[in-house]
């Protein structure tokens, strides 16, 4: 067996609300990776390890978004099976899927965050408690979902009451709604790439704005001064390190008058050529093919260092 050329197994699909997004990411990534590695695309349809993975032959590149794929579930199974994989390990994946925990760790590292309240559907705060803590204009979102699944933006007490009443299950996060420019920056090997500015035509970067052609304008690189750009990059790198991230991630911000305020970290972000991480990479001179090759390179190095065998 050729130990210098592991097979890259691209995982796509999954069991979360982001399954469709993941399938697109997987197809694009597999096509690009096939230019430099033996590659096969595996569609995941259950919260289980795919059959046929060989730790002496395969390195996994996962594009599973959301629950099970991005929250440490698949990573824990891969670790137990001794299969090397690209991206964050199980612990960092679980941490960053929890938006509240991510913000707490980033804040300890000196990164600005939005004030927020975490709660469960079974113990929802009343409207007065939310308004006292955060004001009337808030963001409501699941504490552990991506792609703006479940996002609500109530702007009055009445809208807030209706949004809270509609929450029936799960853990949620209410945040003070910040005013500013939306930014996203990729981090590769602990170093920030280019900064992308996101300008949704509707004014809200929700699921529709993300995945409907023409609904959002992207400026890559973002038109920022050198000082602000440097501050955003430092904050992205600090948040990445504080959460124990590995290999790569994408960090999202709102640029407020006080400076960049971190929203969340995406450890397995969208991976079509038009996705935010590839946009960020192009600002740094990496086209899509070069980017996916660089994303999987650390995992290939770990595989080779272990002799192609589980550690």
C-alpha positions in Angstrom: 0.0 0.0 0.0 1.3 3.5 -0.9 1.6 5.2 2.5 2.3 8.6 0.9 -1.1 8.8 -0.8 -3.9 8.1 1.5 -7.4 8.0 0.1 -9.3 11.2 1.0 -12.9 10.2 2.0 -15.2 13.2 1.8 -18.3 12.9 4.0 -21.4 14.8 3.0 -25.1 14.9 3.8 -25.7 14.0 7.4 -28.8 14.2 9.6 -29.1 17.9 10.4 -31.3 20.7 9.0 -28.2 21.6 6.9 -28.1 18.3 5.0 -28.7 19.9 1.6 -26.0 22.5 2.2 -23.6 19.7 3.1 -24.3 17.7 0.0 -23.3 20.7 -2.1 -20.1 21.3 -0.1 -19.2 17.6 -0.3 -19.5 17.4 -4.1 -17.5 20.6 -4.7 -14.8 19.5 -2.2 -14.5 16.0 -3.6 -14.1 17.3 -7.1 -11.3 19.7 -6.1 -9.5 17.1 -3.9 -9.5 14.6 -6.7 -7.0 16.8 -8.5 -4.3 16.0 -5.9 -5.4 12.8 -4.0 -7.3 9.6 -4.6 -10.7 10.7 -3.4 -14.1 9.2 -2.8 -17.4 10.9 -1.8 -19.5 9.2 0.8 -23.1 10.3 1.5 -23.9 10.0 5.2 -27.5 9.3 6.1 -27.4 8.3 9.7 -25.7 9.4 12.9 -23.1 6.6 12.6 -19.7 6.0 11.2 -19.9 5.1 7.5 -19.0 1.5 6.7 -15.7 0.7 5.0 -13.5 3.3 6.5 -9.9 1.9 6.9 -7.6 3.8 9.3 -4.6 2.4 7.5 -5.7 3.8 4.1 -8.3 6.7 4.6 -8.1 10.3 5.8 -11.5 11.9 6.3 -12.5 15.4 5.0 -15.9 16.0 6.5 -18.3 18.6 5.1 -21.1 17.5 7.5 -22.7 20.7 8.9 -24.8 21.0 12.0 -25.9 18.4 14.5 -23.7 15.2 14.6 -21.4 16.4 11.9 -20.1 19.6 13.5 -20.8 19.1 17.2 -18.2 16.5 17.9 -20.4 13.5 17.2 -18.7 12.2 14.1 -15.3 13.3 15.4 -15.7 11.1 18.4 -16.5 8.1 16.3 -13.6 8.8 14.0 -11.3 9.1 17.0 -12.6 5.8 18.4 -12.0 4.1 15.1 -8.5 5.5 14.8 -9.3 7.3 11.5 -7.4 10.6 10.9 -9.5 13.5 9.8 -9.1 17.2 8.8 -10.4 20.0 11.0 -11.1 20.4 14.7 -11.1 17.5 17.1 -14.1 16.3 19.0 -13.7 18.6 22.0 -13.3 21.8 20.1 -16.1 20.9 17.7 -18.5 20.4 20.7 -17.3 23.7 22.2 -17.8 25.8 19.1 -21.2 24.3 18.3 -22.3 25.7 21.6 -22.5 29.4 20.7 -22.7 30.5 24.4 -19.6 28.5 25.4 -17.7 29.8 22.4 -18.4 33.4 23.3 -17.4 32.8 26.9 -14.0 31.4 25.9 -13.4 34.1 23.3 -14.3 36.8 25.9 -11.7 35.4 28.3 -9.1 35.8 25.4 -10.1 39.5 25.1 -12.4 39.2 22.1 -15.6 41.4 22.2 -18.9 39.5 22.2 -22.6 40.5 22.2 -24.4 40.3 25.6 -26.7 37.3 25.6 -29.0 35.0 27.6 -29.0 31.2 27.1 -32.2 29.4 27.9 -34.2 26.2 27.2 -37.7 25.9 25.7 -38.8 24.5 29.0 -37.6 27.5 31.0 -38.0 30.5 28.7 -37.4 34.0 30.2 -40.3 36.4 30.1 -40.3 39.4 27.8 -39.5 41.9 30.6 -36.4 39.9 31.7 -35.1 39.9 28.1 -35.8 43.6 27.6 -34.1 44.5 30.9 -31.0 42.6 30.0 -30.7 43.2 26.2 -33.2 45.8 25.0 -36.2 45.2 22.7 -34.2 44.6 19.6 -32.7 41.1 20.0 -31.5 38.1 18.0 -33.1 34.8 18.8 -31.4 31.6 17.5 -30.8 28.0 18.5 -27.7 27.7 20.7 -26.3 24.8 18.6 -27.4 25.2 14.9 -25.7 26.7 11.9 -26.8 28.3 8.6 -29.1 30.7 10.5 -31.5 27.9 11.1 -34.3 29.1 13.4 -33.0 32.7 13.4 -35.5 35.4 14.5 -35.1 39.2 14.8 -37.9 40.6 16.9 -37.8 44.4 17.1 -40.6 45.1 19.5 -42.0 43.6 22.7 -44.9 42.2 20.8 -42.6 40.5 18.3 -40.4 39.2 21.0 -43.3 37.7 22.9 -44.5 36.0 19.7 -41.0 34.6 18.9 -40.6 33.3 22.5 -44.0 31.7 22.4 -43.1 29.9 19.2 -40.1 28.1 20.8 -41.1 24.6 21.6 -37.9 22.6 22.1 -34.2 22.8 22.5 -31.7 25.3 23.9 -31.7 28.9 22.7 -29.7 32.1 22.8 -31.1 35.6 22.9 -28.5 38.3 22.0 -28.5 42.0 21.9 -28.9 43.0 18.3 -25.8 44.9 17.3 -25.6 47.5 14.5 -22.7 47.3 12.2 -21.1 45.6 9.2 -21.1 41.9 9.0 -17.7 40.3 8.4 -16.3 36.8 8.0 -12.7 35.6 8.1 -11.2 32.2 7.5 -8.5 30.9 9.7 -6.0 28.3 8.3 -3.4 26.8 10.6 -4.1 29.4 13.2 -3.5 32.4 10.8 -6.3 34.6 9.6 -6.9 34.8 5.8 -8.8 37.6 4.1 -11.8 39.4 5.5 -15.1 39.2 3.6 -17.9 41.8 4.1 -21.5 40.5 3.8 -24.2 42.9 2.7 -27.6 41.1 2.5 -30.0 43.1 0.3 -32.9 42.4 2.7 -30.8 43.7 5.6 -30.9 40.3 7.4 -28.4 37.6 6.6 -30.8 34.7 7.2 -31.1 31.3 5.5 -32.8 32.8 2.5 -30.1 35.5 2.0 -27.3 32.9 2.4 -28.6 30.4 -0.2 -30.6 32.4 -2.7 -28.6 33.7 -5.6 -28.5 37.5 -5.8 -29.9 38.1 -2.3 -26.5 39.1 -0.8 -23.5 41.1 -2.0 -20.1 40.0 -0.9 -17.0 42.2 -0.8 -13.8 40.3 -0.8 -11.6 41.7 0.5 -13.7 43.9 2.8 -13.1 47.6 2.3 -11.5 48.2 5.7 -8.5 50.3 6.9 -5.3 48.5 7.8 -5.8 49.1 11.5 -9.4 47.7 11.6 -8.3 44.7 9.3 -5.5 43.9 11.7 -7.9 44.0 14.7 -10.4 41.7 13.0 -7.6 39.2 12.1 -6.2 39.3 15.7 -9.6 38.7 17.1 -10.3 35.7 14.7 -6.9 34.1 15.6 -7.5 34.7 19.3 -11.0 33.1 19.2 -9.7 30.2 17.2 -6.9 29.5 19.7 -9.2 30.1 22.8 -11.6 27.4 21.7 -8.9 24.8 20.9 -9.5 24.8 17.2 -7.3 22.8 14.8 -6.4 23.1 11.1 -9.1 25.6 10.0 -12.4 27.4 10.8 -14.3 30.5 9.9 -15.0 33.2 12.4 -17.9 35.7 12.0 -18.1 39.2 13.3 -20.2 42.4 13.5 -18.0 45.5 13.1 -19.6 47.9 15.6 -18.4 51.5 16.3 -16.5 50.0 19.3 -14.7 47.4 17.2 -15.2 43.9 15.9 -17.6 41.8 18.0 -17.5 38.0 17.5 -20.7 36.2 16.7 -19.6 32.6 16.3 -17.0 30.1 15.0 -17.9 27.7 12.2 -15.5 24.7 12.3 -17.0 23.0 9.2 -18.2 26.0 7.1 -19.8 25.8 3.7 -17.4 24.6 1.1 -18.7 25.5 -2.3 -16.5 27.8 -4.4 -18.8 30.6 -3.7 -18.9 30.0 0.1 -17.4 32.4 2.6 -14.3 30.4 3.6 -13.2 30.0 -0.1 -13.9 33.8 -0.6 -11.7 34.5 2.4 -9.0 32.2 1.0 -9.0 33.9 -2.5 -8.2 37.2 -0.8 -5.0 35.5 0.4 -4.2 34.1 -3.0 -5.6 30.5 -2.6 -8.0 29.3 -5.3 -10.6 26.6 -4.3 -8.4 23.7 -5.4 -5.4 25.0 -3.4 -7.6 25.7 -0.4 -9.0 22.2 -0.1 -5.6 20.8 -0.6 -4.3 23.0 2.3 -7.3 22.1 4.5 -6.6 18.4 4.3 -2.8 18.7 4.4 -2.4 18.6 8.2 -4.5 15.5 8.5 -2.5 13.8 5.8 0.7 14.8 7.7 -0.8 13.2 10.9 -1.7 10.1 9.0 1.9 9.8 7.6 3.5 10.5 11.0 1.5 7.6 12.4 2.7 5.3 9.6 -0.7 5.1 8.2 -1.9 3.3 11.3 -4.3 4.5 14.1 -2.4 6.3 16.9 
